[in-house]
Amino acid sequence: MSIIDAFRLDGKVAVVTGANTGLGQGMSVALAQAGAKVVGVARRSCEDTKKLIEADGGEFAEVIADLSDMSAIDVIVNGALAAFGKVDILVNNAGLIKRNDAIDFTEDEWDSVIQVNQKMVFFLSQAFAKQYLQGFRVF
């Protein structure tokens, strides 16, 4: 057995937010190459990520969701469970940045960044933890 075999993710399901481009896409592809089934979450199509994963023989499901809206949690959890029946790995990759000087930052800009980068990360993690503890029943 090689050291790489110790890191195989066969039979695992990973949810990756921000899976349509950049780091999220790269992590999605790497998780699939390691054997995981991947649920990609993004505001826009993950078609390119899907093509990359399926070209390697992997499995991919897409969930379109806007992480600035808390109702996205149910959409993501239920979409992932509907696609593959469970979730073993959650990668909270999606993030928001407002390119504005701190002196000019508005409260609305601040709230939108905190919503996606902190609040959603916590409550999405909490939702999947609840599913894990409850045996992955759809709520």
N, C-alpha and C positions, 0 to 999 in steps of 0.2 A: 504494500500500500504506500502510495506517495503522499507527501505532505499536502498536496493539492486535494487529494481524496478526503482528507479530514475537514475540508472546508466546503464540501458538496452540499447543496441545498435541495437535493431531490426530494420531492413530496412536500416541499414548503411552498407557502403562498406569501408573496410580498406585495404590499401596497406602497406606491411611491407617489408623493404629491409633486406637482411640477414636472411631470414625466414627459412632457412634449418636447422639451429642448434642453440644451446645456447639461449641467450636472445631473439633473433628474433623469434625463434620457440616458446618459452614460451609466448611472447607477442601475437603471432598469435593465439595460442590456447586460451589464455585468452580473446582476442577480439571475437573469435568465440563463446566461452562459454557465452559471454555477448550478443550474438545475431547477431554480424556483419558477413557479408560475407567477406572472406579474400582473397586477392591476395598476394601470397608470391613471392618475388623476390630474386633470388640468382644466382650465377654462376653455381651451381650444383643443382641436383635434390632436390626438397622439398618433396619427396615421404613420408618420415617419418612424416613430419608436416601434410601433407594431410591426412594420415591414422589417426593421432591423432584427427584431427578436424572432419573428417567424422565419426569416431567412436562415437563421441558425437552428431551426427546429423547435424553438421555444413556444410557450403559450402566453398570450397577452389578452387582457380585457381592458376596455377603456371606460372610465367614468368621467363624464363632464360635470364639473362642479366649480362654483365660485367660492373660494375660501374666505371671502369677505362677508359671507352670509352664513350664520350659524346653522341654518337648515341644511347646509351642505353635509353636515356630519351624518345625518340619517341616509342621505343619498349615497355617500361614500361607503358607509358600513354595509348597507343593504345591497349596494351594487357589487361590492367585493364578495359578500357571502353568496349572492345569487350566481356569480361567475364561477367561483371555485369552492364554496362551502365552508371556508375557514380563512383565517389570516394568522400567519405566524410572525410576520415581520412588517413593521411600519416604518417607512422612511419619510419623516416630515421635512421634505426638501424645499417645498415652495416657500418663497419669501417675497416681500414687497419692499421696495426702496423708493423714496421720494427724493429726487435730486434737487434739494433746496438748502440754502444756507440755514443753519440753526436759528439765526436771528429772524429769519423770514418764515419759519415753519409755522403753519397754522394748527389749531387744535384738531380740525378735521383731518389734516394730513397725518398728524401724530396718531390719532385714533385708528386710522386705516392701516398704518404700519403695525401698530400694536395688535390689532385684530388678527391679521394674517400671521405675523411673525411670533406672537406669543400666545394670545388667547386661543386661536384655532389649534395650534400645536398641542397645548395642554388638553383641551376638550376633545380633540380627535383621538389623542392617546388614551384619554379616559374612556371614551366610547369603545375603543377596541379592547381595552383591558377588561371592561365589563363583559364584553362578548366572550372573551377568553375565559373569564371566571364562571360565566353562565353556560359554558359549553357551546358557544357560537349560535345561540338561538337568535333569529331575526326579531328585532323589536319594532 
